Amino acid sequence: MAKAQANAKEGVGFRSDRGPILIALMLSTGLVAIDSTIVATAVPSIVRDVGGFSSFPWLFSAYLLAQAVTVPIYGKLSDMAGRKPIILTGIGLFLLGSVLCGLAWSMPSLIAFRALQGLGAGAVLPVSITIAGDIYTLQERAKVQGYLASVWAVSSVVGPSLGGVFSALGIWRGIFLVNVPLCLLAGWMLVRTLHENVERAKHKVDYAGAVLLAGSLGLLILGALQGGQAWAWNSPVSIGVFAVGAVLLAAFLLVERRAAEPILPAWVVSRRLLGTTALVSFGVGTVMIGLTSYVPTFLEGALSSSPLVAGLALAALTLGWPLSASQAGKFYLRIGFKSTALIGIAISVVGLLILSLTSGAPNVALIAISCFVVGLGLGLLATPTLIAAQSSVPWHERGVVTSTNMFARSIGSALGVAVFGAVANSIYGGSSGGEADPATVISASGAVFLAALVAGLLTVAAVLAMPAVKAETAESAEPSETGESAEPGERPAEPVEESVRSAEGRAS
């Protein structure tokens, strides 16, 4: 019995010494995960109350924009000031945004407060994953990623259901106010349990780089999200948005070359491992948005399935992910990161192929199985590549590396929305029945699934370009089990860092 208790304390679960931190990270992740699914079901109720039907897509676009453009900035700041103050700032912003959303009096005010929520989410998600990388060893991280991924699986079911309940009761404001106790609990647990030994040094914050990065990426993502929907691709507005975004991006690159501590260092993309894993994350974001955006539409439009049935079919995607993610460590510790990622993308491609080939004869069970298979593959793809990137750098670079990986996924989703939307709209526009015609829905959705398959095949190329490295671990490389997150000099560097660096042919 004593031995079992000792193992529990040394393990990864909730009963271990680091269990309270893991619970806090799961609560923090849950804020973002539930928010991504709960709002959609309440849109009809929101519009009936505050109006602004034509503007409601901005409830999602404003949030996504604010989150995406701030992720790299928060990642760099967490490397400079430590993880704890940044994630607490993110939780605070998310809390304030949630309260204000619950008090919103019009659609414009609600959109503005959603953007504030997004500013908080931009810190919460990447820094949570970075903290997990700090306090868990290499062999433990895959299991931890399984815990964090399970939050998304639960949220995919709980979010729409909870949103539907609030809407049915006529209290849509509750979908935002429910975040208040979660924020307070997550923040309180992090304050009590997460302890950092951060070397206090004077840093020169790259304010110009941060402003230019946020401005350029904000405009480019805005153009991708709204092109073909709010305005035509070849309209003056669209061209102007992309042109100004490109100019700001060029200015950002020039500023970063001279910055003492650049927000987004060049080495983040110049190192082969980091560059290829970012491309893989881009592909994951593209595939995910293709399925999450069009599987429910496909089932509801082609089979007249209820939103609940369509949502549950899609939930199979986020059920498969944590199942495989929790087991990924057994693979990459034995055969390496690249081989594990290849297995993952192969499984995902098989699922996408089945989905594409059978889209002409829609079946709820078959769609759910296909989504589950894709999820299984993505769990074996996203987890090893993220952990490989994290493990190749020391503490003071891990935040920016993790945030860059998450940012690449956001960019993949944003561009995926634009591309898949253009593909579907071209088919809807050429049909007299439009979105009300089941045959047209089947044709448009099938084209999107085929495009998602192409994205999956392109991701195979990114995985093949990864350097072949194996994870090497040692007892002395284990991080603190008391919740301490330290600078590299305060605990041994993980052996995999040197292994990865050697494989890339570069020095530390």
N, C-alpha and C positions, 0 to 999 in steps of 0.2 A: 504493500500500500504506500509506504514512504517513497519507494522508487517511482511509482506511478505519479505521485504528486510532484516529485522533482521534475519528472519529464514534462508534466503539464506546465510547470513554471518556465521551463527552458524552451517550450515549443512556440508555435505561432498562434494558437487559438486564444479565445477570450480569457481563459484561466491563467495564461502565462503572465509574466511580469510586464510584458508590453501589451497585454490585452486591452487595458483601458485606452491606450493610444490608438490601437487598431479600431476599437469601437468609435472613438472620436473621429477617426479618418473616414469610417464608413458613414457616420452621421453627416459629415461634411460633404462626402460624395453624394449622399442621398439628397441633399438640398438641390444639387444641380440635376441629378437623375430624375427625380420626381417632377421638377419644374419643366423638364423637357417633354413630359407626357400629359401633365395634368391640365395645362392651359387650353390645349386644343379642344377638349371636350366641352369646355365652358364658353367657347366663343359665341354661340348663339345667344346665351343668356347675357353675356357682356354687351353684345350689340343691342339687344332689346332694351337694356338699361341705360347705357351711355351713348348709344348711336355710333355713327362712324363706320358703317359696314365696309365702305370702300377702302378704309384705312387699316382694317384689322390685321392684314398680313404683316404690318409693321410691328405688331406685338411680338412677332417672332424674329423679324429682320433686325430690329433695333437691339434686341437681346443678343442675337448671334454676332452682330457687328461689334458691339461693345466687348463681348467676351473674347472674340477672336483677336482683335487688335491689341488687347492688353496682355495676353498670355506671355509673349516674349519679354515684355517689360517686367512683369511680376517675377518671371523666372530669373532674370538678371538681378533684380533687387533682392531676391531671396538668397542669392549667392553672396551678396554684399552685406546684408543686414541680418541674415539668418531666416530660417523658415517660419518660426513662430510669429514674429510680428507681421509678416506678410499674409499668412493665412488668417490670422485674427482680423487683420484689416479687411480682407476679402469677406469674411463672415459678417463683419460689421456693416459693410456696404450692402451685402445681400439682405441682411436684416432690415436696414433702413429702406431699401428699395421695396421689400415685401410689404412693410407697414404702409408706405406711401401708395403702393398699388392697391392695397385694400381700402384706401381712403380716396382713390381717384374719382374725380367728378366729371371727366370727359375722356374721349378717346385720345386726344393729344396728350393730356396729362398722364394717362395710363401708359402710353408709348414711352414717354420720357422716363417714367419710373421703372419701366421694364429695362430701359437702357442702363439705369443705375444698378438694377439687379445683375445685369450682364457684366458690369464693371467688377462686381464682387465675385461672380462665377469665374471670371478670368484668372483670379488668384486661387480660388478654392480647389479646383480640380487638379491643375498641374502641381501645385505645392503639396497637396495630399499625397500624390504619387511620388514626389521627390522625398518627402519625409519617410515614406515606406522604404524607399531605396537607401535612406540614411541609416535606419535602425535595424534593418533585416539583412541577413547574409544572402549571398547569391543563391544558394539552394533554397532559401526560405521565401524569396521574393515571388516566385511563381505561385506559391500557395496563397500568399498575401494578395496577389493580383486576382486570384480566384475569389477571395472574400470581397474585394472591392467590386469585381465584375458581378458578383451575385446581387449587389445593391441595384445595379441596372436591371437585372432580371426581375427582381421583386417590384421595382418601380414601374416596369413595363406593364405590369398587371394592376398594381395598386393605383398608379397615377390616373389612368383613364377611368377606373371605377370610382375613385374618390372625386374626381372632377365631375363625373356624371351625377353622383349623389348630391354634391353641392349645387349643381345646376338644377336638379329636380326639386330641391328644397327652396330654390330662389335665392340662395345666398352665395353667389359666385365669388364674392370677396373673400370667402373662407379659404379658397384655393391658394391665396397669397398669405393670409394670416396664419395658416397652419405651419408656415415656415418659422414663425416667431419662436415657439418653444424648441424646435429643432436647432435653430441657430444658437439660442442661449445655452442649450445643453452641450452642443458640440464645442462652443467656445469655452465654456466652463471646464470641460474635461481636458481640453488642450492646455489651458492655463495651469491646471493642477498636475498634469502627468507628463507633459513634454518639456524637457529641460535641455537647453543647448549651451555648449561651451564655444561661443563664437569669438574669435579674436577681434577685438575692437581696433579697427584701423581707419584712418581717414581715407574716404573714397571720393573720387571726383565723378559725380553723377552726370551722365550723358543726357542732359535735358533736351538739347537740340535733336539728338538722335531719336529720343523717345517720341517727341512731338512729330517729327517727320515720318517715323515708322508708323505711328498710329494714324496719321493723316493719309499717307499713301495707301496703306493696306485697307483702311476704312473705305476709301473711294473705290479701290479696285474690287473689293468684296461687294460693295454696294452695287457697282456696275454689273457684276456677275449675278447677284441675286435678283436685281430688278430688270435687267436686260431681257427683252422679249415679253415682259409682263407689264411693268409700269410704263415702259416706253420701248419703242422699237430699237433693235440692235444698231441700226444705221441712222438713228435720229441724232440731232445735234446734242441733245442732253447726254445720250449714251457715249458718244464720241468725246464730248467734253469731260465727262467723269473719268473715263479711262485715260485721257490725255493728261489731265491734271494729276491723276494718281501716278502715272508713269514718271512725270517730271519730279514729283515729290520723292518717289522711290529712287530716282537717279541722284537727287540731292542728298538723300539719306546715305546712299553708298559712298558718296564723296566725304560726308561728315564723319562716317564711321572709320574711314582710313586714317583720320587724324585724331580721333577721340582716344583719350588715355585709357578709359574703361568703356568700350563700346557696348551698347545695349545688346546688339546681335553680332558677336565677333565672327570674323571671316572663317575661323577654323571650324565653326559649327557645320558648315557645308563643305569645306575643303577636305576634311578628313574622310576617307573613303567609307569607313563604317558608319559614321554619323550621317553622311550624305545619303547613303543607300537606305538606312533605316528610316530616315525622314521621308524618302520616296515611298517606302513600304507603308508608312503611316498615312501618307497622302492617298494611296490606293485603298487602304482600309476605309478611310472617310468617304471616298467616292462610292465604293460598293455598299457601305452601310446606308448612305442617304438614298441610293437608288431603290433599295428594298423598303426602307422605312417610309419613303414618300409614296411609293406606287403599289405595294402589296395590298394595303387596305383599300385604295381606290379601285384596284383590279377586282378584288373580291366583291366589294359593294356594287360596282358598276356592272360586272359581268354576271354575277350570281345572285345579286340583290341580297347579299349577306348583311346581317346587322353589323353596326360598328363594333359591337362587343366581340362577335365571332371573328371579324376581320382583325381586330386588335389582338385577340388571343393567338390567331395564326401567325401574326408577326412576332408575338412574344416568344415563339419557339426559337427565333434568332438569338434573343438575349438569354435564353435558357441554355442553349448549346455552348455559348461563349464561356461562361464561368466554369462549366463542367470540364472543358478541355484546358482552360487557362490554369485551373488548379492542379492539373496533372502535367503541365508543360515542363516543370522543373525536372521531372524524371527523364524527359527526353533530352533537353539541352545539356544536362549535366553528363549524359552518357554519349551523345552523338554530336553535340555542339549546337550553337545558335542557328547557323545557316541551314543545316540539315533539318532541324525541327521546323524552321520557318517554311522550308520547301514542302514538308509534309502538310503543314497547315494550309498553304495556298493551293496545293493540289486538291485537298478536300473541299475547300471553298469553291474552286473552279468546277468540281464535279457537281456540287449543289447548284451553282449558277447555271450550269449546262442543263441539268434536269429541269430547272425552273424555266429556262428559255425554250426548251424543246416541248414542254407540256403546256405552255401558256395558251395554245390554241384550243385546248380542251380543259378549261379551268376546273379544279377540284380542290376543295378546302383542305382536305387531309394531305393531299400531295404537295400543295403549296407550303403547308406547315412543316412537312418533312423536309422539303427543300431548304426552307429557312433554317431549320435546326441543323442540317448538314453544313450550310454556309457558316452558321455560328460556331460550330465545332472547329471548323477550319480557321476562322478568324481568331479564336482563342489561342490556337497553336502558332499563329502568325504574329499577332500584335504583341503578345506577352514576351516571347523570346527576343524580338527585335528591340522593344523598349528596354528590357533589362540589359541586353548587350550594349546598348548606347549608354545607359546609366553606369554600367560597370567599367566602361573604358575610360572614365574620367574621375578625377578626385572630387572631394566634397565641394570645393569652391567653384566647380564647373558643372556640377550635377543639376543644379536648378535650371540653368539656361539650356542644357541639353534636353532635359525632360520637357520643358515648356516648348522648345522648338519642335520636338516630336509631336506634342499635342497640337501645336499650331498647324503643323503640316496636315494633320487629320482634319482640322477645321477648314483649311483651304481646300482640301479635297472635297469636303462636303459642300462648300459654297460653289465651287466650280461644277461639281456634280449636279447640283440643283439646276444650274444654268444649262448645262448640256442636256440632261435628261428632260428638262422642261422644253427645250427647243425641239428635241426629237418627238416628244408627245404632242406638242402644239402643232407641229407640221402635219401630223396625221389627223388631229381633231379639226384643224382648219380646212382640210380637204374633204371632210365628210359632212354631209347635210344633217346627219343626226347629232353630230358633236358628242359631247360627254354623256348625253342621255341615251345613246345607242350602244347596247351591249357589245355588238360586233366591233364598233369603233374603239370601245374601251379595251377589248381584247387585243386588237391590233396595236394600239398605242402602247399598252402595257408590255406586250411582247417585244416591241422595239426597244423599250427602256431596259427590259431584262437582258436583251441581247447586248445593249450598250454596256450594261453592268458586267456582263461576261467578258467583253473586250477589256474593260478596266481591270478585271481580275487577271486576264492573260498578260496585260502590261505590267501588273504587279509582280508576276512571275519573273520578268526580266530584272526588276529591281532586286528581288531576292537572290537571283543568280549572280548579280554584281557584288553582293556582299562578300567581304573577306571571310574565308573559312577559318573560324577560331573556335576553340573549345573552352568551356568554362572550367577553370581550375580553382579549387577551393582548399582552404586549410583551416585548422582549428583556431589559429591565432588571428584569422581574418574576420572573426565574427564581431559585429557591432555590439554596442552595449545593450544589455537586456533590461536595463532600468529606465529606458526612455531617453537616454542621453544621446544627443546628436552633436558630434564633435567635428572639429576641423581635421583634415587628413593627418596632420602631424600628431594628433592626440590619440589616434588609434591606427593600427597597421593598415596599409593600403591593401586592397584585395588583389590576390595574385592574378585574377583575370585581367586586371588593368594592364599589367605588363604583357600578358599573353596577347591581348588585343593590339596593344601598341606595336609589339614585335611583328604581328601579322600584317599590320599596315605599313611596316617599314619606316617607322618614325620614332623619335625619342619622346620621352615624357615631356 
